[in-house]
Amino acid sequence: VSVKTVPESGMYRRGGYGGYGGYRRPRDSRGLALSLALHLAQQYGRLLPSKPPVTTLLLAANVVAFFVPDVLPAVSESCINPSKMQAPGAFLTRSFRAAFTHADAVHLYANMSSMIFKGYWLEQRGRYPAQKLLLLVIELVVTSSAIYCVMARVLPGIGLWQSCAVGFSAVLFAMKVVLHDCEAREGVRGRRGGFQTASWIELLVGQFVSSQYGGMTSVGLAVGHGCGVLAGLVHVHVTKRAFYAN
């Protein structure tokens, strides 16, 4: 989850190539966005020869939401803003909109590169074939958003009550926890011992990239990513036993 405080006026509007209208970095041009999209397509073709359906669907949905204008409303109406998510309908709407909103092309590229890898291993090599992976993603979106809102309420000193959180990062950090669980309990074929180290490296790189290119606060990033980790732990220790036992 990437964090940017949204003014009450809602001045940030979604640009034609994603991001915040007045907030997008000047260098985040159409050329850069298309170049990164090409690299992403190459990764998809190289790493996913069998094209797992849910991973493909998630990748397509994020890319379309970024590149096609008006697929999603203004960022101020899409992001996770705890102060505006008290009603159940608003909570669910903003949770799912925010997951598919990215601040700029670099943000999208970093998250989708990670999602391709994690989705592939969970959907085709782990215990989460298509339907179960879809349910897992829905669960992680809702749980990570709920934890974020609770933390914003009980920890007012960190300044997240009026924040605006967007991105797929919290879900990705939760998926890491699930991958670690698969690895520890039964082994993900051919990859035992690798995910733990890779996830910590990705955490450091993601923190640096988001703070450098997204203009996000380090506290907001750490909290957002931590909410993803907690959502993954909730799944591993609670909901997996109820919904993914087989």
C-alpha positions as CSV (number, residue, x, y, z in Angstrom):
1,V,0.0,0.0,0.0
2,S,1.4,3.4,-0.9
3,V,0.3,6.4,1.1
4,K,-0.5,10.0,0.2
5,T,-2.6,12.4,2.2
6,V,-5.6,13.5,0.2
7,P,-6.9,17.0,0.7
8,E,-10.5,17.3,1.7
9,S,-11.2,19.2,-1.6
10,G,-10.4,16.0,-3.5
11,M,-8.1,18.0,-5.8
12,Y,-6.2,14.9,-7.0
13,R,-7.8,13.5,-10.2
14,R,-6.8,10.4,-12.0
15,G,-4.6,11.1,-15.0
16,G,-4.9,9.3,-18.4
17,Y,-1.9,7.1,-17.6
18,G,-2.6,6.6,-13.9
19,G,-1.3,8.4,-10.9
20,Y,-2.4,11.6,-9.2
21,G,-3.1,14.5,-11.6
22,G,-1.1,17.2,-9.7
23,Y,1.1,14.7,-7.9
24,R,2.5,12.5,-10.7
25,R,6.2,12.9,-11.3
26,P,7.1,14.9,-14.4
27,R,9.2,12.1,-15.8
28,D,6.4,9.6,-15.6
29,S,5.5,10.1,-19.3
30,R,3.6,8.0,-21.7
31,G,6.8,6.7,-23.1
32,L,8.1,5.5,-19.7
33,A,4.8,3.9,-18.9
34,L,4.6,2.1,-22.2
35,S,8.2,1.0,-21.9
36,L,7.6,-0.5,-18.5
37,A,4.4,-2.1,-19.8
38,L,6.5,-3.8,-22.5
39,H,9.0,-5.1,-19.9
40,L,6.1,-6.4,-17.9
41,A,4.7,-8.2,-21.0
42,Q,8.0,-9.8,-21.6
43,Q,8.2,-11.0,-18.0
44,Y,4.7,-12.5,-18.3
45,G,5.6,-14.3,-21.5
46,R,8.9,-15.6,-20.2
47,L,7.9,-16.6,-16.7
48,L,4.4,-17.8,-17.2
49,P,4.5,-20.2,-20.2
50,S,1.2,-21.9,-19.1
51,K,-0.6,-18.6,-18.4
52,P,-2.4,-19.3,-15.0
53,P,-5.9,-17.7,-15.4
54,V,-6.3,-15.8,-12.1
55,T,-2.7,-14.4,-12.2
56,T,-3.4,-13.3,-15.8
57,L,-6.7,-11.8,-14.8
58,L,-5.1,-9.8,-11.9
59,L,-2.3,-8.6,-14.1
60,A,-4.7,-7.5,-16.9
61,A,-7.1,-5.7,-14.4
62,N,-4.3,-3.7,-12.8
63,V,-2.8,-2.7,-16.2
64,V,-6.2,-1.7,-17.7
65,A,-7.1,0.3,-14.5
66,F,-3.8,2.2,-14.9
67,F,-3.8,2.9,-18.6
68,V,-7.5,3.4,-19.5
69,P,-8.9,6.7,-18.3
70,D,-12.0,6.7,-16.1
71,V,-12.0,3.0,-15.4
72,L,-11.8,4.0,-11.8
73,P,-13.0,7.3,-10.2
74,A,-10.8,10.0,-8.9
75,V,-8.0,8.8,-6.6
76,S,-9.6,10.7,-3.7
77,E,-12.7,8.5,-4.2
78,S,-10.8,5.2,-4.7
79,C,-8.1,5.2,-2.1
80,I,-8.2,3.7,1.4
81,N,-9.0,6.7,3.5
82,P,-10.1,5.4,7.0
83,S,-12.0,8.6,7.8
84,K,-14.4,7.8,4.8
85,M,-14.7,4.1,5.3
86,Q,-17.0,3.8,8.3
87,A,-20.0,2.4,6.3
88,P,-19.6,-1.3,5.1
89,G,-20.4,-0.3,1.5
90,A,-17.8,2.4,1.5
91,F,-15.2,0.1,3.1
92,L,-15.6,-2.6,0.5
93,T,-15.8,-0.2,-2.5
94,R,-12.6,1.7,-1.5
95,S,-10.7,-1.4,-0.5
96,F,-11.0,-3.0,-3.9
97,R,-10.7,0.2,-5.9
98,A,-7.5,1.1,-4.0
99,A,-5.9,-2.3,-4.6
100,F,-6.1,-1.7,-8.4
101,T,-4.9,1.9,-8.3
102,H,-1.2,2.8,-8.6
103,A,0.5,6.1,-8.1
104,D,2.7,5.9,-11.3
105,A,4.2,3.6,-13.8
106,V,7.1,2.6,-11.6
107,H,4.7,1.7,-8.8
108,L,2.6,-0.4,-11.2
109,Y,5.7,-2.2,-12.7
110,A,7.2,-3.1,-9.3
111,N,3.9,-4.5,-8.0
112,M,3.0,-6.4,-11.1
113,S,6.5,-7.9,-11.5
114,S,6.2,-9.2,-7.9
115,M,2.6,-10.4,-8.5
116,I,3.5,-12.4,-11.6
117,F,6.0,-14.4,-9.6
118,K,3.9,-14.9,-6.5
119,G,0.7,-15.7,-8.4
120,Y,2.4,-18.3,-10.5
121,W,3.9,-20.2,-7.6
122,L,0.7,-20.1,-5.6
123,E,-1.6,-20.9,-8.5
124,Q,0.4,-23.6,-10.2
125,R,3.0,-24.8,-7.8
126,G,1.4,-24.3,-4.4
127,R,-2.0,-25.2,-3.0
128,Y,-4.1,-22.4,-4.5
129,P,-5.4,-23.3,-7.9
130,A,-7.5,-20.8,-9.8
131,Q,-10.7,-20.6,-7.6
132,K,-8.8,-20.7,-4.4
133,L,-6.3,-18.1,-5.4
134,L,-9.2,-15.7,-6.4
135,L,-10.8,-16.3,-3.0
136,L,-7.4,-15.7,-1.3
137,V,-6.9,-12.4,-3.1
138,I,-10.4,-11.2,-2.1
139,E,-9.7,-12.2,1.5
140,L,-6.3,-10.5,1.6
141,V,-7.7,-7.2,0.1
142,V,-10.5,-7.1,2.8
143,T,-8.3,-8.2,5.7
144,S,-5.4,-5.9,5.0
145,S,-7.7,-2.9,4.5
146,A,-9.5,-3.6,7.7
147,I,-6.3,-3.9,9.7
148,Y,-5.1,-0.6,8.1
149,C,-8.3,1.2,9.2
150,V,-8.1,-0.2,12.7
151,M,-4.5,0.9,13.1
152,A,-5.3,4.3,11.8
153,R,-8.0,4.5,14.5
154,V,-6.1,3.1,17.5
155,L,-2.8,4.8,16.6
156,P,-3.7,8.4,15.8
157,G,-0.1,9.5,16.3
158,I,1.0,7.9,13.0
159,G,-1.3,10.2,11.0
160,L,-3.1,7.7,8.8
161,W,-6.7,8.6,9.6
162,Q,-6.9,11.2,6.7
163,S,-4.4,9.3,4.5
164,C,-4.9,8.0,1.0
165,A,-3.5,4.5,0.5
166,V,-3.4,2.9,-3.0
167,G,-1.7,-0.1,-4.6
168,F,-1.5,-3.9,-4.6
169,S,1.5,-4.0,-2.2
170,A,-0.3,-5.1,1.0
171,V,-1.8,-8.1,-0.9
172,L,1.7,-9.0,-2.2
173,F,3.2,-8.9,1.3
174,A,0.3,-11.1,2.5
175,M,1.0,-13.5,-0.4
176,K,4.6,-13.8,0.7
177,V,3.4,-15.0,4.1
178,V,1.3,-17.6,2.4
179,L,4.2,-18.7,0.2
180,H,6.4,-19.1,3.3
181,D,3.7,-21.2,4.9
182,C,3.5,-23.5,1.8
183,E,7.3,-23.8,1.9
184,A,7.5,-24.5,5.6
185,R,4.6,-27.0,5.7
186,E,5.0,-29.0,2.5
187,G,7.5,-27.3,0.3
188,V,6.8,-25.4,-2.9
189,R,8.2,-27.7,-5.6
190,G,11.9,-27.0,-6.1
191,R,12.0,-23.7,-4.1
192,R,12.4,-24.8,-0.5
193,G,14.4,-22.2,1.5
194,G,14.3,-19.5,-1.2
195,F,11.2,-17.4,-0.5
196,Q,12.2,-16.2,3.0
197,T,15.4,-14.4,1.8
198,A,13.8,-13.1,-1.3
199,S,10.9,-11.5,0.5
200,W,13.2,-9.5,2.9
201,I,15.2,-8.3,-0.1
202,E,12.0,-7.3,-1.8
203,L,10.8,-5.4,1.3
204,L,13.9,-3.3,1.3
205,V,13.9,-2.6,-2.4
206,G,10.1,-1.9,-2.5
207,Q,10.5,0.5,0.4
208,F,13.3,2.4,-1.4
209,V,11.5,2.5,-4.8
210,S,8.2,3.7,-3.4
211,S,9.8,6.4,-1.3
212,Q,12.0,7.6,-4.1
213,Y,9.5,7.5,-7.0
214,G,6.1,7.6,-5.4
215,G,6.6,10.5,-2.9
216,M,5.2,8.3,-0.2
217,T,5.8,8.6,3.5
218,S,8.1,5.9,5.0
219,V,5.7,5.5,8.0
220,G,2.7,5.0,5.7
221,L,4.6,2.5,3.6
222,A,5.8,0.5,6.6
223,V,2.3,0.4,8.1
224,G,0.7,-0.6,4.8
225,H,3.2,-3.4,4.2
226,G,2.9,-4.5,7.8
227,C,-0.9,-4.7,7.4
228,G,-0.3,-7.0,4.5
229,V,2.0,-9.3,6.6
230,L,-0.7,-9.4,9.3
231,A,-3.4,-10.2,6.8
232,G,-1.2,-13.1,5.6
233,L,-0.8,-14.4,9.1
234,V,-4.5,-14.2,9.7
235,H,-5.0,-16.3,6.7
236,V,-2.4,-18.9,7.6
237,H,-3.5,-19.3,11.2
238,V,-7.3,-18.7,11.0
239,T,-9.1,-18.6,7.7
240,K,-7.0,-21.2,5.8
241,R,-8.2,-23.9,8.1
242,A,-11.8,-23.0,7.4
243,F,-11.8,-22.3,3.7
244,Y,-8.7,-24.0,2.2
245,A,-8.4,-27.2,4.1
246,N,-8.6,-29.4,1.0
